[in-house]
Amino acid sequence: MAMVMWIGALLLGCGVVMSALSAVYRDQLSNSRADTEVGRTLEPRHGGMRFLGIGRNGPALLLIVVGAIILLFGALA
């Protein structure tokens, strides 16, 4: 039973890391040409909450959900 819990924890951890990496590496943070209105900034022009979208984080969310289910069933058994 302990091995099943480890597998669930590993899946959950991998899902969290995949989600974080997709947010970090989603787009280039700096622009080589400076905007005259805004000035130089590390923020992307069209930032927002798109990095939290299901399309980009689908596999990570699936790993998190499967890992959590395995951990839950392992704890209840």
C-alpha positions as CSV (number, residue, x, y, z in Angstrom):
1,M,0.0,0.0,0.0
2,A,2.9,2.3,0.7
3,M,4.1,2.0,-2.9
4,V,0.8,3.1,-4.2
5,M,0.9,6.2,-2.0
6,W,4.4,7.0,-3.3
7,I,3.2,6.7,-6.9
8,G,0.3,9.0,-6.1
9,A,2.6,11.5,-4.5
10,L,5.0,11.3,-7.4
11,L,2.2,11.9,-9.9
12,L,0.9,14.8,-8.0
13,G,4.3,16.4,-7.6
14,C,5.1,15.9,-11.3
15,G,1.8,17.6,-12.2
16,V,2.6,20.6,-10.0
17,V,6.1,20.9,-11.5
18,M,4.7,20.6,-15.1
19,S,2.1,23.3,-14.3
20,A,4.8,25.6,-12.9
21,L,7.1,25.1,-15.8
22,S,4.4,25.8,-18.3
23,A,3.7,29.1,-16.6
24,V,7.4,30.0,-16.4
25,Y,8.3,29.0,-20.0
26,R,5.1,30.1,-21.7
27,D,6.4,33.2,-23.4
28,Q,9.4,35.4,-23.8
29,L,9.5,37.7,-20.8
30,S,11.6,40.5,-22.3
31,N,11.2,42.3,-25.7
32,S,14.3,43.4,-27.6
33,R,12.6,46.6,-28.8
34,A,11.4,49.1,-26.2
35,D,8.0,50.6,-26.5
36,T,7.9,54.3,-26.4
37,E,4.7,54.6,-24.5
38,V,5.3,51.9,-21.9
39,G,9.1,51.8,-21.7
40,R,11.2,48.7,-21.1
41,T,9.5,46.1,-19.0
42,L,9.7,42.4,-18.4
43,E,6.0,42.0,-18.6
44,P,4.6,40.7,-21.8
45,R,2.3,43.0,-23.8
46,H,-0.8,40.9,-23.6
47,G,-0.3,39.4,-20.2
48,G,-3.2,38.1,-18.2
49,M,-4.4,34.8,-16.7
50,R,-4.1,32.8,-19.9
51,F,-1.2,30.8,-18.4
52,L,-3.8,29.2,-16.1
53,G,-5.8,27.9,-19.0
54,I,-6.8,24.2,-19.3
55,G,-5.4,23.9,-22.8
56,R,-1.8,24.5,-21.8
57,N,-2.1,22.9,-18.4
58,G,-4.3,19.9,-19.3
59,P,-1.7,17.2,-18.8
60,A,-0.4,18.7,-15.6
61,L,-4.0,19.0,-14.2
62,L,-4.6,15.4,-15.2
63,L,-1.5,14.2,-13.3
64,I,-2.6,16.2,-10.3
65,V,-6.1,14.8,-10.3
66,V,-4.9,11.2,-10.8
67,G,-2.3,11.6,-8.1
68,A,-4.8,13.0,-5.6
69,I,-7.2,10.2,-6.3
70,I,-4.6,7.6,-5.8
71,L,-3.5,9.3,-2.5
72,L,-7.1,9.5,-1.3
73,F,-7.8,5.9,-2.0
74,G,-4.5,4.9,-0.5
75,A,-5.3,6.8,2.7
76,L,-8.8,5.3,3.0
77,A,-7.7,1.7,2.4
